[in-house]
């Protein structure tokens, strides 16, 4: 596909696409997608990929919102792009740095997805910065299972590889066993994603350290990135493992470099590596400014609600220690039990510190007397039952009201297409098993 983008751009132009027009499609991580992205950007058009797992009703709703000049369904992309590639190349480039390059959708784990606008200037800045920060070059190769319709997939599967001059190997969907084969065969050196990817990789029956010997760097972000996870993954993967933080609106905002103390990469979510500015609001929420920041939402009212005087309100609760960021929870992920506010992230950190637990997610379960109770979904040894949990919390000196009322063991945590834990699904499961209607 490399080098075919001008021909695809000519095909799009022949279909009536011009600078500023929206081009939407729904596809898996196929090689045609990077070609479409670059062709759109050559014309100055706005790329608006939809998650390949979006249902018909959801996709139809998003398409109506986007009102694209052109929409390509998953069953026509391969044929159409192949036809365009056989045509003439379009010679001009119309995109400008301030133009909107892409419309991406938030994960949708809380409420309706939001259309996030990113400019060419912002994406190029972040791609070049991260290629340098991670020390990536032509000898590297990244394995990308996150959808290219997600900021992590777009940035680390398309833009960072281009900035670093390295190979990108795309996966249509995450599968730990398949990933082990690809890492071994393609000599993958770099991976980035939520802990669920790497926990699944290390938990595979086919896992063997020799199969991941080529891996040299793992960057992980999202809920569940604990110091214990970094320690375990460092030893078992034989790679440098570090924590990073970002969002669809502010991608890879903080991380660490090879020159930073290993303890910071282990115990914090990193520090700013470019021109961004972080601030902790009075209520503990992280607010940010920076060149990688999104240009707003499709819905202007949503933009006004989230951005104040150029500061983006992330919705994450955090602390700053000499510039080093640690995310401690989500404002929305607060369990209110008998009038007491309980941070789900705090409960998860305590549970995951137990040697029998690999992963844990705490959610609220409706309760007629207390309002909400604490239910924890656990991946680990079944010996960690409710009695063991109560004993563990007592030894940790935690306030009694924070002790979970329920422990549910699962083989794997449910995830959204981008790999984030699907908390809404877990809340619904917890509520159903408790005999109440979920929320």
Backbone torsions as a table, in degrees:
resi	resn	phi	psi	omega
1	UNK	NA	-20.4	-176.9
2	UNK	-61.4	130.4	177.6
3	UNK	89.2	-1.0	-178.7
4	UNK	-95.7	-5.3	-174.3
5	UNK	-59.0	-40.6	178.4
6	UNK	-59.9	-33.7	176.8
7	UNK	-70.1	-38.7	176.5
8	UNK	-66.5	-36.7	176.8
9	UNK	-61.7	-40.8	177.1
10	UNK	-63.4	-38.2	177.3
11	UNK	-64.3	-41.8	177.5
12	UNK	-64.8	-40.5	-179.6
13	UNK	-65.8	-38.2	177.7
14	UNK	-65.4	-26.2	178.4
15	UNK	-83.6	3.3	175.8
16	UNK	98.7	6.0	-177.8
17	UNK	-78.9	133.0	179.4
18	UNK	-132.7	173.8	179.8
19	UNK	-55.7	131.0	179.4
20	UNK	91.2	-12.2	178.3
21	UNK	-75.8	152.8	177.7
22	UNK	-96.4	129.6	174.1
23	UNK	-116.8	120.7	-177.2
24	UNK	-117.1	152.5	175.8
25	UNK	-157.6	163.1	175.8
26	UNK	-128.6	118.1	-174.9
27	UNK	-156.8	157.4	171.0
28	UNK	-75.7	-175.1	179.0
29	UNK	-77.5	71.0	178.7
30	UNK	-95.5	156.0	179.2
31	UNK	-65.0	-18.2	177.3
32	UNK	-66.9	-25.5	-174.9
33	UNK	-67.7	-49.2	174.9
34	UNK	-57.1	-36.1	178.2
35	UNK	-64.2	-41.1	177.7
36	UNK	-65.0	-43.5	-179.8
37	UNK	-57.8	-51.0	-176.2
38	UNK	-68.6	-32.7	177.4
39	UNK	-66.8	-41.8	176.2
40	UNK	-58.9	-45.5	-175.9
41	UNK	-69.2	-30.2	176.3
42	UNK	-63.7	-38.6	179.8
43	UNK	-81.2	-11.2	-173.5
44	UNK	80.8	15.1	177.8
45	UNK	-83.0	164.2	-177.3
46	UNK	-100.4	119.9	178.4
47	UNK	-82.8	131.5	-177.9
48	UNK	-134.2	73.1	-179.4
49	UNK	-72.7	144.0	175.5
50	UNK	-106.9	147.2	176.1
51	UNK	-57.5	137.0	-178.0
52	UNK	-67.8	-19.4	-179.8
53	UNK	-93.7	1.7	177.5
54	UNK	-63.7	132.0	179.6
55	UNK	-69.5	168.1	-177.1
56	UNK	-57.7	-46.2	-178.2
57	UNK	-64.7	-43.3	179.4
58	UNK	-65.1	-45.0	179.8
59	UNK	-61.5	-42.7	179.0
60	UNK	-60.9	-40.2	-179.8
61	UNK	-65.2	-42.4	179.7
62	UNK	-67.3	-38.5	179.4
63	UNK	-64.6	-41.4	177.4
64	UNK	-61.9	-38.5	179.5
65	UNK	-66.9	-40.9	-178.1
66	UNK	-73.7	-33.9	-174.6
67	UNK	47.3	60.6	-173.1
68	UNK	-72.5	153.9	172.1
69	UNK	-67.0	-33.6	-179.0
70	UNK	-145.5	135.7	173.5
71	UNK	-125.6	131.6	177.2
72	UNK	-113.5	119.7	178.1
73	UNK	-78.4	161.2	-175.1
74	UNK	-61.1	-29.3	-176.8
75	UNK	-83.7	0.6	179.7
76	UNK	-123.6	-7.3	-174.3
77	UNK	-63.6	-50.7	-175.3
78	UNK	-59.1	-46.7	-178.6
79	UNK	-65.4	-44.3	-176.4
80	UNK	-67.2	-45.3	-179.8
81	UNK	-64.6	-39.2	178.3
82	UNK	-61.9	-39.9	179.0
83	UNK	-65.5	-42.0	179.6
84	UNK	-65.8	-36.3	-177.5
85	UNK	-64.5	-20.5	179.8
86	UNK	-86.1	-1.8	-178.0
87	UNK	-93.8	-168.9	179.9
88	UNK	-75.9	157.3	179.5
89	UNK	-87.7	141.3	174.7
90	UNK	-88.4	126.8	-168.8
91	UNK	-85.6	-24.1	-170.9
92	UNK	-90.7	160.8	173.3
93	UNK	-125.4	124.9	-172.7
94	UNK	-110.1	-10.8	-175.7
95	UNK	-69.1	145.4	174.4
96	UNK	-120.1	155.6	-175.1
97	UNK	-57.7	-35.0	-177.4
98	UNK	-83.9	-7.3	179.7
99	UNK	-67.8	150.2	171.1
100	UNK	-70.9	124.8	-179.0
101	UNK	-95.5	-34.9	-173.9
102	UNK	-151.4	149.4	170.1
103	UNK	-116.2	116.6	-179.9
104	UNK	-116.0	158.4	-176.8
105	UNK	-112.5	136.1	174.8
106	UNK	-61.7	161.1	-171.7
107	UNK	-61.5	-27.0	178.6
108	UNK	82.6	14.1	178.8
109	UNK	-72.0	-21.4	177.4
110	UNK	-129.0	104.0	178.1
111	UNK	74.6	-164.6	-177.0
112	UNK	-75.9	144.4	176.0
113	UNK	-60.8	151.1	177.6
114	UNK	-115.5	139.4	176.1
115	UNK	-80.6	117.2	-174.7
116	UNK	-104.5	127.2	-176.2
117	UNK	-98.6	127.9	176.1
118	UNK	-123.6	140.4	178.4
119	UNK	-91.0	163.6	173.9
120	UNK	-59.9	-44.5	-177.2
121	UNK	-60.6	-44.0	-179.0
122	UNK	-65.8	-42.3	-178.8
123	UNK	-69.8	-40.1	178.6
124	UNK	-65.1	-42.5	177.3
125	UNK	-57.0	-48.3	-176.7
126	UNK	-68.0	-39.0	-179.1
127	UNK	-64.3	-46.9	-178.9
128	UNK	-67.6	-38.2	178.5
129	UNK	-62.3	-46.0	-175.5
130	UNK	-73.3	-33.0	175.4
131	UNK	-59.8	-42.1	178.6
132	UNK	-71.1	-44.6	-177.2
133	UNK	-61.3	-42.5	180.0
134	UNK	-80.1	-7.7	-179.1
135	UNK	66.6	40.0	-176.7
136	UNK	-91.6	146.9	179.8
137	UNK	-153.5	-171.2	-175.2
138	UNK	-59.5	-21.9	-179.8
139	UNK	-83.3	-4.2	-177.1
140	UNK	-94.4	163.1	174.7
141	UNK	-148.1	134.0	-178.8
142	UNK	-109.0	140.2	172.1
143	UNK	-99.9	123.1	-174.7
144	UNK	-121.8	100.4	175.5
145	UNK	-90.9	-17.4	179.3
146	UNK	-67.8	140.9	-179.6
147	UNK	-57.1	141.9	176.6
148	UNK	-69.3	-8.8	174.2
149	UNK	-82.7	-3.5	178.7
150	UNK	-106.0	152.4	-176.5
151	UNK	-60.0	-37.1	179.9
152	UNK	-65.6	-42.6	178.8
153	UNK	-66.7	-45.2	-179.5
154	UNK	-62.7	-47.0	-176.6
155	UNK	-69.6	-52.3	-171.6
156	UNK	-91.4	-11.7	177.4
157	UNK	-102.7	-15.1	-177.8
158	UNK	-127.9	-56.2	-169.5
159	UNK	-78.6	-48.1	178.4
160	UNK	-62.3	-44.4	176.1
161	UNK	-57.2	-38.5	178.3
162	UNK	-65.6	-41.6	-179.3
163	UNK	-68.1	-33.3	-178.0
164	UNK	-91.3	-10.9	-176.9
165	UNK	68.3	33.2	-175.9
166	UNK	-115.8	169.7	-179.6
167	UNK	-80.8	147.8	172.2
168	UNK	-124.8	128.6	177.7
169	UNK	-110.3	118.6	-175.0
170	UNK	-94.5	141.0	172.8
171	UNK	-112.2	135.4	179.4
172	UNK	-69.0	-36.0	176.6
173	UNK	-153.9	153.0	-176.6
174	UNK	-72.1	129.4	174.9
175	UNK	-147.9	113.4	-174.4
176	UNK	-57.7	-39.9	-178.4
177	UNK	-66.5	-43.9	177.6
178	UNK	-65.1	-39.5	-179.4
179	UNK	-60.6	-39.6	178.1
180	UNK	-61.0	-42.3	177.2
181	UNK	-61.2	-44.8	-176.6
182	UNK	-67.0	-43.7	179.5
183	UNK	-57.7	-43.8	-177.6
184	UNK	-70.0	-44.3	-174.9
185	UNK	-76.4	-36.2	-175.4
186	UNK	-96.7	0.8	-179.7
187	UNK	53.9	53.8	-180.0
188	UNK	-67.4	132.6	-179.1
189	UNK	-110.2	-19.7	-172.4
190	UNK	-137.5	134.9	172.5
191	UNK	-138.8	149.4	178.2
192	UNK	-142.1	138.3	-179.1
193	UNK	166.4	179.7	179.7
194	UNK	-73.3	162.9	-178.7
195	UNK	-57.4	-29.8	-177.4
196	UNK	-57.4	-35.0	177.9
197	UNK	-60.5	-48.9	-171.6
198	UNK	-79.6	-32.3	173.9
199	UNK	-63.4	-41.8	176.7
200	UNK	-64.5	-39.0	179.7
201	UNK	-63.0	-48.9	-177.6
202	UNK	-72.8	-22.3	179.5
203	UNK	-88.8	-3.4	179.9
204	UNK	-66.1	142.4	177.2
205	UNK	-62.8	-22.2	-178.6
206	UNK	-91.7	2.1	-175.3
207	UNK	-69.5	135.3	173.6
208	UNK	-150.3	131.4	-177.3
209	UNK	-52.8	-30.0	-179.5
210	UNK	-67.2	-24.5	-178.1
211	UNK	-76.0	-18.3	179.8
212	UNK	-115.5	23.7	-176.1
213	UNK	-61.9	-25.7	-178.6
214	UNK	-75.8	-21.7	-178.9
215	UNK	-63.0	128.8	176.7
216	UNK	-120.0	-20.0	-176.8
217	UNK	-145.0	130.7	175.4
218	UNK	-128.6	125.6	176.7
219	UNK	-116.4	123.7	-174.3
220	UNK	-127.1	138.2	179.4
221	UNK	-138.6	166.9	179.6
222	UNK	104.7	177.0	-179.8
223	UNK	-61.7	141.2	176.8
224	UNK	95.2	0.6	177.0
225	UNK	-83.4	93.6	-177.1
226	UNK	-107.0	167.4	175.3
227	UNK	-60.7	-37.6	179.3
228	UNK	-64.0	-38.8	177.2
229	UNK	-62.9	-44.9	-179.8
230	UNK	-60.8	-44.4	179.5
231	UNK	-60.6	-48.6	-177.4
232	UNK	-63.5	-47.5	-177.3
233	UNK	-67.0	-35.8	178.6
234	UNK	-60.2	-45.6	-178.3
235	UNK	-70.5	-48.7	-171.1
236	UNK	-76.5	-33.3	178.8
237	UNK	-88.8	-16.3	-179.7
238	UNK	64.3	31.5	-176.6
239	UNK	-129.5	167.3	169.4
240	UNK	-75.3	121.4	-179.2
241	UNK	-116.9	128.9	-178.5
242	UNK	-138.4	161.5	178.4
243	UNK	-95.9	145.7	176.6
244	UNK	-138.2	162.9	179.0
245	UNK	-138.2	138.6	175.6
246	UNK	-173.5	-178.1	-179.7
247	UNK	-152.7	174.2	176.8
248	UNK	-58.6	-37.4	-178.1
249	UNK	-78.8	-30.3	-177.9
250	UNK	-137.3	81.7	-172.1
251	UNK	-68.1	139.0	178.3
252	UNK	36.6	64.9	-175.9
253	UNK	-71.8	-39.2	-179.9
254	UNK	-134.9	149.6	174.3
255	UNK	-165.2	-168.3	176.3
256	UNK	-128.2	167.3	179.0
257	UNK	-116.5	172.5	179.7
258	UNK	-63.5	-20.3	-178.1
259	UNK	-86.3	-10.7	-177.2
260	UNK	-83.6	156.8	177.6
261	UNK	-59.1	138.0	-179.5
262	UNK	-60.4	-31.1	-179.6
263	UNK	-63.9	-33.5	179.0
264	UNK	-70.1	-39.5	177.6
265	UNK	-66.2	-27.4	-178.0
266	UNK	-85.4	-41.9	-167.8
267	UNK	-104.4	-7.2	178.5
268	UNK	-131.2	172.1	177.7
269	UNK	-94.4	17.8	173.2
270	UNK	98.2	-173.5	179.6
271	UNK	-133.0	164.8	178.3
272	UNK	-64.6	133.4	-179.2
273	UNK	-114.0	6.3	176.3
274	UNK	-142.3	-140.2	-171.6
275	UNK	-92.3	13.5	-178.1
276	UNK	-73.9	157.0	176.2
277	UNK	-124.7	133.3	-179.5
278	UNK	-112.1	147.7	176.3
279	UNK	-149.3	143.1	176.2
280	UNK	-101.4	120.6	-179.7
281	UNK	-72.7	171.1	-176.6
282	UNK	-59.9	-29.5	-179.3
283	UNK	-91.0	8.9	178.4
284	UNK	90.2	-1.1	-178.5
285	UNK	-78.4	141.2	175.7
286	UNK	-81.0	127.2	173.6
287	UNK	-121.9	145.3	-171.7
288	UNK	-138.5	154.1	167.1
289	UNK	-130.1	151.3	176.5
290	UNK	167.8	162.3	-177.4
291	UNK	-67.9	-19.8	178.8
292	UNK	-86.5	-5.7	-175.7
293	UNK	-63.3	145.2	178.9
294	UNK	-62.3	163.9	-178.5
295	UNK	-90.5	0.3	-179.0
296	UNK	130.1	178.5	175.5
297	UNK	-98.2	161.8	173.4
298	UNK	-57.9	-38.2	179.8
299	UNK	-88.9	114.5	-176.9
300	UNK	-61.4	-33.4	178.8
301	UNK	-64.9	-37.5	177.4
302	UNK	-65.8	-37.0	177.5
303	UNK	-63.9	-46.2	-179.5
304	UNK	-62.6	-32.1	-179.6
305	UNK	-74.9	-24.9	-173.7
306	UNK	-105.5	-18.8	-175.4
307	UNK	-123.1	125.7	179.6
308	UNK	-125.6	114.8	179.0
309	UNK	52.8	40.2	177.4
310	UNK	85.8	-3.8	179.2
311	UNK	-97.6	125.5	178.6
312	UNK	-90.6	126.2	177.1
313	UNK	-87.0	110.0	-170.6
314	UNK	-75.1	-24.3	-173.9
315	UNK	84.1	-1.2	178.9
316	UNK	-99.4	139.8	173.7
317	UNK	-90.6	135.0	-171.3
318	UNK	-151.4	166.5	171.6
319	UNK	-127.2	155.0	176.1
320	UNK	-124.6	128.8	178.3
321	UNK	-127.1	101.4	-179.3
322	UNK	54.4	39.2	177.9
323	UNK	91.2	-9.5	-179.8
324	UNK	-91.4	126.7	-172.6
325	UNK	-94.9	138.5	170.7
326	UNK	-132.8	119.9	176.8
327	UNK	-81.3	128.1	-176.6
328	UNK	-111.7	-4.3	177.5
329	UNK	160.9	179.0	175.3
330	UNK	-108.7	142.4	177.5
331	UNK	-58.4	-33.8	-179.0
332	UNK	-80.7	-21.8	-177.0
333	UNK	-90.8	53.1	177.1
334	UNK	-112.8	126.1	179.1
335	UNK	-96.8	124.0	-176.9
336	UNK	-104.4	101.7	-175.9
337	UNK	-110.2	112.0	179.0
338	UNK	57.4	34.5	179.6
339	UNK	85.8	-4.6	178.4
340	UNK	-97.3	131.7	177.4
341	UNK	-84.0	126.7	-178.7
342	UNK	-122.3	125.9	178.2
343	UNK	-78.7	122.9	177.2
344	UNK	-60.0	-38.1	-179.0
345	UNK	-63.6	-37.8	178.8
346	UNK	-64.9	-43.9	178.7
347	UNK	-60.5	-43.2	-178.9
348	UNK	-63.5	-40.3	179.6
349	UNK	-64.0	-39.9	-179.8
350	UNK	-67.1	-45.5	-178.5
351	UNK	-65.3	-42.9	-177.2
352	UNK	-70.2	-14.1	175.7
353	UNK	-76.4	-13.4	178.1
354	UNK	-74.2	135.4	-175.4
355	UNK	-63.3	-17.9	-179.1
356	UNK	-88.4	-2.8	-173.2
357	UNK	-113.5	130.5	175.3
358	UNK	-96.6	-42.9	178.8
359	UNK	-141.2	151.2	177.7
360	UNK	-150.2	141.2	174.5
361	UNK	-133.9	125.6	-179.7
362	UNK	-100.6	134.1	177.9
363	UNK	-135.9	163.6	177.9
364	UNK	-87.6	140.6	172.2
365	UNK	-118.1	127.2	179.8
366	UNK	-57.5	139.0	179.5
367	UNK	-137.2	133.6	-174.0
368	UNK	-65.8	-28.6	-175.6
369	UNK	-98.9	-41.9	-175.2
370	UNK	-97.0	-8.7	-174.5
371	UNK	90.9	-58.7	176.5
372	UNK	-144.8	149.8	171.3
373	UNK	-118.5	167.7	-179.2
374	UNK	-100.0	120.9	175.5
375	UNK	-116.9	132.8	-179.0
376	UNK	-119.2	124.8	173.5
377	UNK	-91.3	128.4	-170.9
378	UNK	-124.2	134.4	166.7
379	UNK	-106.8	114.4	-177.4
380	UNK	166.7	-161.6	-178.3
381	UNK	-71.8	131.5	-179.7
382	UNK	-60.7	-13.7	178.5
383	UNK	-63.4	-20.5	177.1
384	UNK	-81.5	81.6	178.8
385	UNK	-100.2	-169.3	-175.1
386	UNK	-64.6	-38.9	178.6
387	UNK	-64.3	-42.9	178.2
388	UNK	-63.3	-38.3	178.9
389	UNK	-64.2	-45.5	179.1
390	UNK	-60.6	-43.6	178.4
391	UNK	-62.8	-39.7	179.8
392	UNK	-64.8	-44.7	179.6
393	UNK	-64.2	-35.1	178.7
394	UNK	-66.1	-41.7	179.8
395	UNK	-68.9	-25.5	-179.3
396	UNK	-83.3	-3.3	177.6
397	UNK	69.4	31.9	-178.0
398	UNK	-88.1	146.1	176.6
399	UNK	-53.9	136.9	-173.6
400	UNK	-59.0	-35.0	-176.1
401	UNK	-67.8	-13.2	178.9
402	UNK	-88.0	-10.0	-177.3
403	UNK	-66.7	128.0	-178.8
404	UNK	-60.5	148.3	175.1
405	UNK	-93.9	-18.3	-177.5
406	UNK	-140.6	143.4	172.5
407	UNK	-124.8	126.6	178.3
408	UNK	-120.8	121.1	178.6
409	UNK	-90.2	134.5	177.0
410	UNK	-133.2	154.2	177.2
411	UNK	-71.9	-41.8	177.9
412	UNK	-143.9	147.6	175.7
413	UNK	-79.7	137.6	177.1
414	UNK	-67.2	143.0	-177.8
415	UNK	-128.9	156.2	171.1
416	UNK	-80.7	168.8	-176.2
417	UNK	-53.1	-31.8	-178.3
418	UNK	-85.4	-0.5	176.9
419	UNK	101.4	-8.4	177.3
420	UNK	-70.1	149.0	177.1
421	UNK	-65.1	134.4	-179.9
422	UNK	-85.6	86.5	-177.3
423	UNK	-66.1	-33.5	178.9
424	UNK	-62.1	-40.7	178.1
425	UNK	-64.9	-39.3	179.0
426	UNK	-68.2	-38.7	176.5
427	UNK	-62.3	-41.5	179.1
428	UNK	-64.7	-41.1	178.1
429	UNK	-62.8	-44.6	-179.9
430	UNK	-63.0	-42.9	-179.5
431	UNK	-66.6	-40.9	-179.5
432	UNK	-63.4	-43.2	-179.2
433	UNK	-69.6	-22.3	177.8
434	UNK	-88.1	-5.5	177.7
435	UNK	80.3	26.3	177.4
436	UNK	-127.9	165.3	-179.9
437	UNK	-78.8	130.1	180.0
438	UNK	-71.7	169.9	177.0
439	UNK	-133.0	NA	NA
